[in-house]
Amino acid sequence: MDTLISSKLSKSFSIDLYFCIMKEELDEDIFDKDDDDLFEHLRLEVDKGQTAMRLDKFLTEKVANATRNKVQRAIDNGNVLVNDRLSKANYKIKPGDVITIMLETAPRETEVVPEKIDLDILFEDEHLLVVNKPAGMVVHPAYGNWTGTLVNGLVYHFNQLPEMPGNTGRPGLVHRIDKDTSGLLVIAKSELAMTNLAKQFFDHTIERTYIALVWGEPAEEEGIIDAHVGRSAKNRKVMDTFPDGEQGKNAITHWKVLKKLRYVSLLQCNLETGRTHQIRAHMKYLGHPLFGDQMYGGDKIRRGTQFSKYKAFVQNCFKLLPRQALHAKSLGFVHPVSKEFMQFDSDLPNDMEVVLEKWDNYVNFDVE
């Protein structure tokens, strides 16, 4: 019995150690901290009668059990926002300022509540499943979205999904996509599958193809963007591109033009890495932000004419597609047990199809 227990503990320790080693280099953003993973713990609005005071001193006085050193460390680490922007310890607060303290730990338990949510499952066996996530669905519970997520639905339909060490509250997940990005995800149902799939992401052998509608027509027909992606110094919710490689993490996106529509283009994007908002940040860096992408400037008219008819047409397209025009279309990987290469594909969602058809009709038939 002692030998059996020792064997189980050894296996558990090995899995934990394996993921701890991989965590620093695993490219897929399952471990990357994005805006959904920074939890608001405290929000303060500076009173109208407040006199000018250093930010660190103000928080030391206002927050229970806070010391000047702890506050300064939190500010230096980017956990304190003033009016939704990073600030410095010596910033002089003023009446009306809104100070937010954001931490990576949730201010509540990480227990996931099972919910009866219909899932679009393309494939399932005892080790894994492939799901087609609709736009608007958050992948896992986080601040502001504790219910209605893909994971809430998964734990309702499947018992005892495995979790990566250090990734509590996200059973089954080995990667993820943004809330307003639609498309395919592979979910692990066993520890063997989770370990194997995570290693495939780590080794960059997973094949991921996205379809994106972007503003403008790229000068080239295809290309590679090899530029680091990291959090913006001005807004933690936004990712910036750092081509010099001095900041952020390495990120590589292969792209090619599928169709040019005068003022917008349909692209295919293939990922070598999977940083948070990678395609969205890279396309903005390329000068062709995703159509409708509010966070990266694609929700404004970036190309075209000044005619009122054109402006009305674009605004109508924004209403029909009120999100970034990005879909995770296909996913390919080696099955953890059978070792068979598996390829899955999905249709473009209706909102993207409708808008593409409208652009096609506009540039081919409408006369300005």
Disulfide bonds with the S-S distance in Angstrom:
none
